[in-house]
């Protein structure tokens, strides 16, 4: 039974922009103008604007949900078929800590 980890990027994560360039690094002039205009708002207006911008419409949410469903199904199939081996939380943390320490050297 092969012991490989899935190398495909999860579509739900890709849709969420994880791993994407920082928001300040990829800022367009149009976005910079919107942010500057937002700074002119009072605190209550900024809060309302921020909440409105975080809203996801039904079509976007359906796409995110579908992507997560596909990722979950794929991962379960990989586990049950033996394509990948499960890794304990402790082992995962140990791997992450070792990689982090290696980068600091």
ZINORBEL-V493325 format. One record per backbone hydrogen bond with DSSP energy under -0.5 kcal/mol. NH is the residue of the N-H (numbers start at 1). CO is the residue of the C=O. If there is no record, write none. Layout:
nh=NH co=CO
nh=NH co=CO
//
This chain:
nh=4 co=83
nh=14 co=10
nh=15 co=11
nh=16 co=12
nh=17 co=13
nh=17 co=14
nh=18 co=13
nh=20 co=17
nh=26 co=22
nh=27 co=24
nh=32 co=28
nh=33 co=29
nh=34 co=30
nh=35 co=31
nh=36 co=32
nh=37 co=33
nh=38 co=34
nh=39 co=35
nh=40 co=36
nh=40 co=37
nh=41 co=38
nh=46 co=42
nh=47 co=43
nh=48 co=44
nh=49 co=45
nh=50 co=46
nh=51 co=47
nh=52 co=48
nh=53 co=49
nh=54 co=50
nh=55 co=51
nh=55 co=52
nh=61 co=57
nh=62 co=58
nh=63 co=59
nh=64 co=60
nh=65 co=61
nh=66 co=62
nh=67 co=63
nh=68 co=64
nh=69 co=65
nh=70 co=66
nh=71 co=67
nh=72 co=68
nh=73 co=69
nh=74 co=70
nh=75 co=71
nh=76 co=72
nh=77 co=73
nh=78 co=74
nh=79 co=75
nh=80 co=76
nh=81 co=77
nh=82 co=78
nh=82 co=79
nh=83 co=78
nh=84 co=78
nh=92 co=88
nh=93 co=89
nh=94 co=90
nh=95 co=91
nh=96 co=92
nh=97 co=93
nh=98 co=94
nh=99 co=95
nh=100 co=96
nh=101 co=97
nh=102 co=98
nh=103 co=99
nh=104 co=100
nh=105 co=101
nh=105 co=102
//
